[in-house]
Structure formats: structure tokens, C-alpha cells
Amino acid sequence: MKQYNQRGTDAHTYTVLALTLTGTAIGGFTLSAVSQWQGKILALIIVIGWGLGVRWWSRTRPHHTSDTH
């Protein structure tokens, strides 16, 4: 196992990965639980809220990287 000096970047990557997996699990569970149009609207709201949350979170990070996802 290599030790990386860029702890900030690694922490950023792992946090995004964990949040993505959590969001995907919640979204998938919601879609499978409610497959009607209410479920689709709820999923849309989750996706929009997710995008806004990620933008806010990356904006409040102490150092900005040239990372574009």
C-alpha cells in the first residue's frame, strides 16, 4: 500500500464516493419502493437536491482544485 501525501484529495475522493454510493442506494430503494409517478418526482427532487448539495459542498471546501467532474 502506497502512502499518499495528498490527503486532502484522497479524502475528497472517498467522501464523494461514499456520498455517491449512499445517494444511489437511497435513490434505488426509493424507485423500487415507489415506481409510480410520485416516485419519479421524488427521485427528481433527490437528484436536484443532490446536485445542489454537491455544488454547495465543493464551494465551501477550504482549497479549490482544478478538478472538474
N, C-alpha and C positions, 0 to 999 in steps of 0.2 A: 504494500500500500504506500503510495506516494503521499507526502505531506505537502499541501499547497499553502503558499504564503498568502494567496488572495482569498482570505477567509470571508471577506465581505461578498465577493462574487459567488463563492460556494454557498454561503448562507442564503443569498438571494435566490440562487438556482433551486436549492432544496425547498425553500419557502414557497416559491412559485409552483414547484412540482407537487408539494403537499396540498396546497390550496386548490390546484387544478384537479387532483385526484378526488379531493373532498367534494368540490363543486360538481364534478362528473358523477360521483356516486349519488349525491343528493338529486341531481337532475334526472339521472336514470331511474332512481327509485320513484321520483315524482311522476315521471312519464309512464312508468309501468303501473303505478298505483292508480293514476287517473289518466286514462287515454282519451278522454273526451276533449271538447274544445276548451273547457275550463283548464284542463291540464296543459294544453298548448299555450294558453295565455300566461299561466303561471310559469311555465318554462321560459317564455319570452321575457317575463319580468325578472326571473332569476338571471338570465343571460345578460340583460341590460344592467341590472344591479351589480353583477359580477364584473362587467367591463368598467363601470364607473368606479367600483371599489379598487380594481387593479390600477386604474389611472390615478386615483387619489393616493393609493399606497406608494406607487412609484414616484409621485410628485413630492411626497413627504420624506423620501429617503435622504439621508444625510449627504451622500455624494451621488452625483448623476453620472452614469456611464453612457457610452455611446451604443449601448445595447438597444437594438430595435427588434421587437418581437411582433 
